[in-house]
Amino acid sequence: MDKKINIAIDGPAAAGKSTISRRVAEKLGYIYIDTGAMYRAVTLLYIEKGKDIIDSLEDVEITFKRGDGNRVLLNQRDVTEEIRSEAVTSKVSEISSFESVRNYLVSMQQKLGQERGVVMDGRDIGTTVLPEAELKIFMQASPRVRAARRLIEEKDRGSDIDIEQLTAQIIKRDELDMNREISPLVKAEDAVLLDTTEMTIDEAENFILEIAQNKMGEV
């Protein structure tokens, strides 16, 4: 029987990480951890409570509930929709750069990966959170394509933002993520590059599953 492995999937905003990671986890029977949602939850709390919350993160609990999608609970409160607001999106890179926030959430994420059998996505999983992960994927796509994908989500939420605004936001987010001092967005040396610009979700999913099955057979 193949042993369980950890799969780290990194990449910029709207590259398809969450959708594909969730599907890969379901196929393998693994746990899916959306670390971006964790940073968004802390950002939401920062917006609501002010900057002092950053000094009391030990009181913050973030959990995931399966069932109706992957629900995100912040101190037992369902914030799945709230953390995708424009207000959170505009500040999440800034809040994610705070050392206390990253240290706290990285520690939480590492504990989740201790038992293996985890698909975790984010921006520093393969380099910082799970550097020993058996499979690392760095997923990317052109800014315009990523903006088009995000536009569909925004329209579903009733937002009237246009693709030009989204493209500009994504490029700015990339710059912030790649240039922050702590755990910047960067491809791990041993990560497999996956450009999803011209790929379907099924193609990207199958690409990762094939490599994962080979890795599981080697463990």
N, C-alpha and C positions, 0 to 999 in steps of 0.2 A: 504493500500500500504506500502511495506517495506521501511523504511527510509534508506538513504545512510549512509555508514560507511567508515572509513578509514582502509586500509589494509597495514600493514607494513611487508615487507618480507626482512629478513636479512640472511646473510650467506657468506661463503668464495667465492673466485673467482671460476667461472665455475661450480657452484653448480646447475645451471639451473635457477637462479633467474630472469634474464631478459626475457628469452623465456616464462617462465610460468607466470610471472607477467603480461606480455603483453597480453597473452591469457586470463587470468582471467579478466583483465580490459575490454577487448573486449566483453567477455561474459556478464559482468555486465553493460556495457555501462559507465564504469568509465574512468577517466583520468589516464594514465600510466606515472609515473615519474621515469626515470632511473637516479638515483643520481650518479651512477658510471660514467656515461657519462659526468656529470657536472664536476666531479673532473678530468676526463681525458681532458676535454676542457681547464681547467685552467692549467693543466700540459703541454698541447701543447703550450699554450701561454707563459708559463715559458721557454720552450725550445726555442721558437722563439724570445722572447723579453728579456730574462734574468731575474734575480731574482728581479729586481726593480719592476716588474709587481705586485709582491705580496703586495706592498705598495699602489697600486692604483686600487684595485679590484672594487671600486665603479663605475669604467668606463667599467666594464665587464658585458655583457648581454648574458645570455644563455637561449635559448628557444628551444622548441620542435615543429616540424612540422609534422603533420600527412599526410598520403597519401602514398607515395612510402616508406613504412616502417616507422619507427620512426626516422625522420631526426633530427640531432642535429645542431643548429645554434649558432655560436659564434660571437657575434657582427654582426649579419645578414649574416655571412659566413657559408656555409654548410661544417662542418668538420666531418661528420659522419664516413667517411673512415679513415681520418687522425688520429683520436683519438684512433684508434685500432692498430696503428703501434707499432712495437717492442720498438721503442725509448720511446714512451709514456708509454707503459706497464711497462718498466723497472724503470720508475721514479715516477709513479703515487702514490705509497704508501708513498714515501718520501714527495712529495708535499702535499698529503692529510693530513700529520701529522702536517703541519704548522697551528698554532692556528688561524692566520688571515684568512687563506683559509677556514678552517672548520667553523669558526664563520660566515663568509660571506655567504657561501653556505647553512649552516643550516638555517640561517634566511630566505633565499630565498625559501628553501624547505618548511619551516613551513608556509609561506604565501600561498604556493600552496595548502597546505592541510587544510586551514581554512574552506573551503566551504563543506568539506566532499566529498565522492565519488571519492577517490583517491586510486590507488594501487601504492605504492612507494617501490622501492627496493634499497638495499645498504648494509651497514655494521653496521650502528648505528641508523637505523630508529626507531625501537621499543624502544630503550633505550634513545636516545637523541633527534631525530628530531620529532617524533610523539609518545611520551611516553603514550599519552592518546588514541592511536589507538584502535578501538574496536576489531580488530583481528591482532594478531602478529604471524608470522611464522618464525621459524629459520630453514633454509634449508641447508642441508649438504650432502656430498657424499665423497667417498674415493678420495685421491689425484690422484691415477692412473686413476680412472674413469673420474675425472674432466679433467685431462690432455688429455685423449682420445677424450673428447668432444671438447676441445679447439683446438686439432690438426686438426679436420675437418674444423674449421673456418680458421685456419692458412693456410691450404692447398688451401682453396678457394681463399685466398688472394695471393697465389703464394709463400708463405714462405716455406723454406726447413728445418725448425726446426723439430727435432724428438721428440718422446714421452718422452724420458729420460730427455731431456733438459726442456721440458714443465713441467714434474713432479717436477723437481728440482726448477723451477721458481715458481710453485704454492705453494710448501712447504715453500719457502723463503717468498713469499707474505703473506702466513698465519701467519708466525712468526712476520713479521712486523706489520700486521694489529692487531694481538692479543696483542702485547706488546707495542704499541704506548701509550704515556701518555694521549692524548686527544681522547676521544670517541673510545676506543679500540673495536675490534670485539668481542662481547660477547652475549650470548643468554639472552634475557630479561626474568625475572622470570616468567612472565605470557605468554610467547611465546609457541606455539605448535611446537615441534620438528618434522621435516620432512626430513627423510633420503632418498634421491633420487638415491642412488647407484644402486639399482636393480629395479627402477621404470621407466615406460615409461612417456613421457611428458603428455599424456592423463591421466594417473593414478594420477600424481602429481597435475595436473590442477583440476581434479574432486575432489580430496581430499580437496583442498582449497575451491573450490566452495561450497561444501556441508557444511563446517563449516561457510563460509561467509553467506550463505542463512539462517542458523540458527541464526547467530548473527544479521542479518538484521531484522529478525522477533522479536527479543528481544528488539530492540531499540525503 
